Amino acid sequence: MESILRLSGIVKTFPGVVALENMKFELRPGEIHAVCGENGAGKSTLMKVITGVYEPDSGEIWVEGEAVKFKSPNDAFRKGIAIIHQETSLFEGMTVMENMFLGHETTKKIAGFTIIDYFALRQEARRIFKLMNISMDLNDRVEDLGMAQKQMLEIAKALTFQSKILILDEPTASLTQREVDALFAILRKLKADGVAIAYISHRLEEIFGLCDRVTVIRDGSFITCCEVKDTTKDKLVEHMVGRSMSNYYPKSDVKIGGELIRAENIGQKGMLKDINFSIRKGEIVGFAGLVGAGRTELAQAICGLTKLDSGTMYIDGKEMKFESYREAIANHVVYVHEDRAKFSLVLEMSIRQNITLSILKKISKRSFINESQEEQVSSEYIESMGIKAPDSGFLVANLSGGNQQKVSVSKALATEPKLLILDEPTRGVDVNAKAEIHQLISSLVKNGLTIFLISSEMPELLGMCDRIYVMKSGTITGELNRQEATQEKILKLALAAG
């Protein structure tokens, strides 16, 4: 089949960095083509070249058999190329229809005046919604929409430009499984109507469940392109990281000790109801459930970030009620937030400053930071955690997602916790970084920590946990040990009636 988009020999350099070298990529009409690689492999740079954000230093781009040179994103738009980012670019205070046609409204003349043709816009919007097989009120404000609806609106907005090529960058990162299924149904419908889709994702199960072909890039270079049906997860990972990886979940055998934490009848108005659980020393205990099940709310409540309305909690057999997160840290209970960029890290500060931010009192005297002690502490964590950076003064904003997560965990470990609560620790990181974080979790438990692990990835829970609690609507619906747990049993409990 003739390609609708073809790139060959693409080179893009920045001062001191070769971002893309002799890159090639090809997309056919009516296919969903995955693009995968580790963080920093060059995926984003490639997409910015395709959409006109960057002009390549050399190489050729062909759209529908015609050689093109994009000087700006508008040039790509005019050729029918649109990108939907993980973070939406919609105007929250405007309506669905206003967002769809902003900047390219259909107009008409009445009595010599040019006005917006709202009837024509509504007709076109309905045509696009019918094409996508979705329903949406055109008068709703974007601020009132859920994340899934915003993603659908981004796609609809792209189609108002008569887009023939859609690029989706990690579109499911903030969606529930039900919303993911709805998105996939739309993508399959667009595929059937001849739209070409480039799909960037770290989630290999999505690639195998949705895509026709997959291109792997590594260190800015093309590695391989193949039919999805002709490859395997292990082969893709090997192409991405440049070596064989056989153990994604390196669970260590650790002697389980006595009870570290026990919660009885935990309640929080509108959030949690009659929660009972316990975690023993040396365990990795997982908390599974669909988005909105209450896992994060439970984690934040037990470590003092939010207030409990009822129930009792015991740490090492002693009754505790944390009035603040500071109290939790003092009692060796530490929480690592799922949104590391917003809540765990200060991106414009260095690795050294971020790691020691939680222990400033410990490394300071008379309000002055002991810089040699600060350097010593941070250097020890950089080495032990395998943080890839030139030095401790490197800005966290310039690290990959996986290395940012390691800094976030290092900051927590610096407080010397007994219970480490990890909320979605591998969200948004590539497959190699995931394996490294799993190895890190295993080594932490071997060194005496106990882990409370929240994850939406069932293979991660099954591979790393000794036990799994399943939650739904702020309650625990079941508990599974390592030997009996399966994806089917977890899902059944997550959807349990009651």
C-alpha positions, -999 to 999 in steps of 0.1 A, spaced: 0 0 0 12 35 -8 24 56 21 5 87 32 35 99 52 72 89 47 104 103 63 139 92 52 174 103 62 161 127 89 188 144 110 181 168 138 208 182 160 209 206 190 240 221 205 261 191 215 233 166 209 223 145 179 186 140 186 178 122 153 202 105 130 193 90 96 157 85 110 130 69 88 93 64 94 64 54 72 27 56 78 -1 41 56 -37 52 52 -60 33 75 -34 19 98 -26 24 135 12 25 137 29 24 171 61 43 178 79 31 209 113 35 226 127 45 259 124 80 274 149 101 255 149 78 225 138 106 201 101 100 198 90 135 207 117 151 185 105 129 156 69 139 161 79 176 163 96 172 129 65 156 115 42 184 128 65 213 118 76 223 153 112 215 143 127 218 108 152 189 102 188 196 94 186 172 65 164 144 51 131 143 33 94 143 42 68 131 18 30 135 23 8 117 -2 37 113 -26 46 150 -25 79 162 -10 72 189 16 92 212 39 73 223 70 84 257 84 57 258 111 29 237 126 4 255 104 22 240 73 16 205 88 -20 214 96 -26 224 60 -13 190 49 -38 172 72 -14 164 101 -26 169 137 -12 158 171 -31 151 203 -8 155 233 -11 137 266 -19 171 282 -48 187 264 -45 222 248 -81 232 252 -95 265 265 -113 255 297 -137 285 298 -149 280 262 -176 256 249 -170 224 230 -179 239 197 -158 271 203 -128 249 210 -134 227 179 -133 256 154 -112 282 172 -92 302 147 -109 286 116 -146 293 120 -169 291 90 -183 326 82 -210 341 61 -220 376 50 -252 393 60 -260 428 49 -223 433 41 -211 421 75 -190 390 80 -204 368 109 -197 333 122 -220 307 106 -230 288 137 -255 266 118 -227 254 95 -204 248 125 -230 227 143 -236 207 112 -198 200 108 -194 192 144 -223 167 143 -208 151 111 -175 146 130 -192 132 161 -211 108 139 -178 98 122 -163 91 157 -195 75 169 -197 97 200 -222 122 215 -213 155 231 -232 186 240 -217 214 218 -227 240 245 -209 223 274 -179 241 287 -146 222 286 -140 228 323 -170 206 330 -158 177 309 -139 146 322 -104 137 309 -117 111 285 -142 136 270 -114 161 266 -93 136 247 -123 129 224 -127 166 219 -90 170 209 -95 143 182 -127 160 170 -109 193 169 -81 177 148 -107 164 124 -121 199 118 -88 205 99 -97 176 76 -68 157 92 -57 126 74 -29 119 98 -34 118 136 -6 115 161 -15 105 196 11 109 224 4 87 254 -34 93 251 -44 68 278 -22 80 307 -51 96 326 -80 74 315 -98 46 332 -100 12 315 -136 19 304 -125 53 289 -95 35 272 -119 10 256 -141 39 243 -110 57 229 -99 25 211 -133 21 196 -130 56 181 -95 50 168 -107 18 151 -136 37 135 -112 64 122 -89 37 109 -118 21 91 -125 54 75 -89 57 62 -73 80 88 -37 71 94 -28 71 131 7 72 147 3 60 183 30 67 209 28 46 241 49 30 268 21 4 274 30 -27 254 -3 -43 260 -20 -14 242 4 -18 212 -5 -55 209 -42 -49 214 -46 -19 190 -18 -14 165 -11 -29 131 27 -21 129 53 -9 153 84 12 148 111 11 175 136 39 178 166 40 202 191 68 208 177 89 180 180 61 154 156 38 136 159 3 149 132 -18 133 96 -17 119 75 -48 119 39 -61 119 27 -63 155 14 -99 149 49 -110 139 67 -98 171 65 -103 209 68 -82 240 102 -96 247 115 -88 212 102 -53 213 118 -46 247 151 -60 235 149 -37 205 141 -7 227 169 -12 253 195 -29 231 197 -61 252 176 -90 263 154 -85 294 139 -116 308 128 -106 343 105 -76 345 94 -83 380 125 -93 401 106 -102 433 131 -111 460 124 -137 487 124 -118 520 116 -131 555 83 -116 565 83 -102 601 57 -91 625 29 -66 619 41 -31 611 8 -13 604 -28 -22 611 -59 -1 602 -93 -8 617 -126 6 604 -109 36 587 -135 61 575 -135 94 557 -167 112 548 -175 107 511 -143 89 504 -135 58 526 -157 35 546 -149 7 570 -113 0 557 -95 -28 574 -60 -39 564 -26 -49 578 9 -50 565 38 -70 580 74 -61 580 92 -69 548 60 -73 527 51 -56 495 14 -52 497 -5 -40 466 -37 -19 464 -56 -25 432 -88 -10 419 -102 11 391 -96 49 389 -117 64 417 -117 33 439 -101 53 468 -66 39 469 -48 73 468 -73 87 493 -66 58 517 -28 63 513 -30 100 519 -53 96 549 -31 71 567 -1 94 564 -17 126 576 -21 144 543 -59 143 548 -79 139 580 -96 107 590 -131 109 604 -132 75 621 -112 44 627 -79 34 644 -44 29 631 -15 11 648 22 14 639 44 -13 655 15 -21 678 11 15 691 -20 35 683 -14 64 660 -34 93 646 -13 116 624 -25 152 624 -1 161 597 23 146 572 52 159 593 40 136 621 39 106 597 74 113 586 86 115 622 70 81 627 88 67 596 58 66 572 65 83 539 44 88 508 56 92 472 29 109 451 19 96 417 23 131 402 60 135 409 63 168 388 35 185 407 39 172 443 71 153 448 98 173 430 108 209 424 118 206 387 139 238 385 161 227 414 190 203 413 190 166 421 210 174 452 186 200 464 156 178 458 169 148 476 179 167 507 147 189 507 131 165 531 160 166 556 171 202 556 168 204 594 191 174 597 219 188 575 216 224 587 231 243 616 217 277 626 197 279 594 227 273 572 229 242 551 260 221 554 269 219 517 294 191 521 269 170 540 242 178 514 266 167 486 275 135 505 239 125 510 228 132 475 259 115 459 252 84 479 216 82 466 227 90 430 250 60 432 228 36 451 197 44 431 214 45 397 203 80 388 218 88 354 231 124 355 264 142 351 265 153 387 243 162 417 239 198 405 220 186 374 185 201 371 157 176 378 137 191 349 163 178 325 161 141 337 141 114 321 108 103 337 125 72 352 153 92 367 129 118 381 111 90 398 143 77 414 150 112 427 115 113 442 121 79 459 155 91 471 140 121 487 116 98 506 143 74 516 164 102 530 139 105 559 147 69 568 111 54 566 99 20 577 68 21 555 72 35 520 39 43 502 45 42 464 16 56 444 18 45 407 56 44 408 61 34 372 35 57 356 48 75 326 82 58 324 95 35 297 99 -2 299 136 -2 309 130 24 336 101 2 349 123 -28 352 149 -6 371 122 7 395 110 -29 401 145 -39 409 148 -9 432 116 -19 451 128 -54 455 162 -42 469 145 -18 493 125 -46 508 156 -67 511 172 -38 530 144 -37 556 117 -15 542 80 -24 539 61 -12 508 25 -1 503 22 -2 465 -6 14 445 -7 5 409 -32 4 380 -10 -21 362 -22 -56 372 10 -74 359 30 -51 382 9 -60 412 10 -97 404 47 -97 398 59 -76 427 34 -81 456 31 -106 485 -5 -98 489 -31 -76 471 -60 -57 485 -87 -47 460 -108 -16 464 -140 -2 450 -158 30 459 -138 36 490 -141 1 504 -119 -30 503 -138 -58 484 -112 -85 488 -77 -97 496 -56 -121 475 -23 -137 484 5 -140 458 -3 -177 450 -40 -172 443 -40 -137 426 -48 -134 389 -59 -106 367 -94 -121 364 -98 -123 402 -86 -88 408 -110 -74 381 -139 -94 395 -133 -78 430 -127 -44 415 -161 -46 398 -178 -63 427 -214 -54 434 -223 -41 469 
